[in-house]
Amino acid sequence: MTAGGSRRRRAADLAVRVVLRSFQVAAIAEGGLLPAILVVALIHWVSGWGAMVVAVIGASHGVVFSVYLLLTPCIARLLGWRWHRLSVAASVAVVPFATWVFERQIRGELDRCADRHRGHERA
């Protein structure tokens, strides 16, 4: 393999590992932000307190939710998932704490995929 090809391969492997890790981070963050926004919004609705907190947590949740949903098809492609598994991965994003459970269930698949893309690094 040429030096350019080797460099591209290492860059591709790094990109795959970044996508895998980003999905894990988004899944964990989404699992906590969804219930947080629900609780804070309820407190705001009942007491009128915390409009700024609702805005900040709501915006954070929106960003993380979007990132999670955008990365889900990428992960499905990398791991060779069928449509059913992809739909489950997307659906758990709307259930509090469910992304934590889902990420935990697929962690082995994510780790094996990351390991496959680790072998081309420069020693």
C-alpha positions as CSV (number, residue, x, y, z in Angstrom):
1,M,0.0,0.0,0.0
2,T,1.3,3.5,-0.8
3,A,2.0,6.0,1.9
4,G,-1.0,8.0,0.7
5,G,-3.3,5.0,0.9
6,S,-2.0,4.1,4.3
7,R,-2.6,7.6,5.5
8,R,-6.2,7.6,4.1
9,R,-6.8,4.2,5.8
10,R,-5.6,5.6,9.1
11,A,-7.8,8.6,8.7
12,A,-10.8,6.4,7.8
13,D,-10.2,4.2,10.9
14,L,-10.0,7.3,13.1
15,A,-13.2,8.7,11.6
16,V,-15.0,5.4,12.4
17,R,-13.7,5.4,16.0
18,V,-14.8,9.0,16.4
19,V,-18.3,8.1,15.1
20,L,-18.5,5.1,17.5
21,R,-17.4,7.1,20.5
22,S,-19.7,10.1,19.6
23,F,-22.7,7.8,19.4
24,Q,-21.9,6.4,22.9
25,V,-21.5,9.9,24.4
26,A,-24.7,11.0,22.7
27,A,-26.6,8.0,23.9
28,I,-25.5,8.5,27.5
29,A,-26.2,12.2,27.4
30,E,-29.6,11.8,25.8
31,G,-30.5,9.2,28.5
32,G,-30.0,11.8,31.2
33,L,-31.1,15.0,29.4
34,L,-34.6,13.7,28.4
35,P,-35.7,13.0,32.0
36,A,-34.0,16.2,33.2
37,I,-36.0,18.4,30.8
38,L,-39.2,16.6,31.7
39,V,-38.6,17.2,35.5
40,V,-37.4,20.8,35.1
41,A,-40.3,21.6,32.7
42,L,-42.8,20.1,35.2
43,I,-41.3,22.1,38.1
44,H,-41.5,25.3,35.9
45,W,-45.1,24.5,34.9
46,V,-46.1,24.0,38.6
47,S,-44.1,26.8,40.3
48,G,-43.2,29.2,37.5
49,W,-39.5,28.9,38.6
50,G,-36.6,28.1,36.3
51,A,-37.4,29.4,32.9
52,M,-33.7,29.8,32.1
53,V,-32.9,26.3,33.3
54,V,-35.6,24.9,31.1
55,A,-34.2,26.9,28.1
56,V,-30.6,25.7,28.7
57,I,-31.5,22.0,29.4
58,G,-34.0,22.1,26.5
59,A,-31.5,23.4,24.0
60,S,-28.9,20.9,25.2
61,H,-31.4,18.1,24.9
62,G,-32.3,19.3,21.4
63,V,-28.7,19.2,20.2
64,V,-27.9,15.9,21.8
65,F,-31.1,14.3,20.5
66,S,-30.3,15.5,17.0
67,V,-26.7,14.2,17.1
68,Y,-28.0,10.9,18.4
69,L,-30.5,10.5,15.6
70,L,-28.0,11.6,13.0
71,L,-25.4,9.2,14.1
72,T,-27.8,6.2,14.4
73,P,-27.9,5.4,10.7
74,C,-24.1,5.7,10.6
75,I,-23.8,3.2,13.4
76,A,-26.4,0.9,11.8
77,R,-24.3,0.9,8.6
78,L,-21.0,0.3,10.5
79,L,-22.5,-2.6,12.5
80,G,-24.5,-4.1,9.6
81,W,-27.9,-3.6,11.3
82,R,-31.2,-4.4,9.6
83,W,-34.1,-1.9,9.6
84,H,-35.6,-3.4,12.7
85,R,-32.6,-2.7,14.8
86,L,-32.2,0.8,13.4
87,S,-35.8,1.6,14.2
88,V,-35.3,0.3,17.8
89,A,-32.2,2.5,18.1
90,A,-34.1,5.5,17.0
91,S,-37.1,4.8,19.1
92,V,-35.3,4.5,22.4
93,A,-34.4,8.2,22.0
94,V,-37.9,9.2,23.1
95,V,-38.0,7.0,26.2
96,P,-36.3,8.4,29.4
97,F,-33.2,6.4,30.3
98,A,-33.7,3.9,27.4
99,T,-30.6,5.0,25.4
100,W,-28.5,4.0,28.5
101,V,-30.0,0.5,28.3
102,F,-29.6,0.3,24.5
103,E,-26.0,1.6,24.5
104,R,-25.2,-1.0,27.2
105,Q,-26.7,-3.8,25.1
106,I,-24.7,-2.9,22.0
107,R,-21.4,-1.9,23.8
108,G,-19.8,-5.2,22.8
109,E,-20.6,-4.6,19.1
110,L,-19.3,-1.0,19.3
111,D,-16.1,-2.2,21.0
112,R,-15.5,-4.9,18.4
113,C,-16.0,-2.5,15.6
114,A,-13.6,0.0,17.2
115,D,-11.0,-2.8,17.6
116,R,-11.3,-3.7,13.9
117,H,-10.4,-0.1,13.1
118,R,-7.5,0.2,15.5
119,G,-5.1,-2.1,13.7
120,H,-3.9,0.4,11.0
121,E,-2.4,2.9,13.4
122,R,1.2,3.9,13.0
123,A,3.3,2.1,15.6
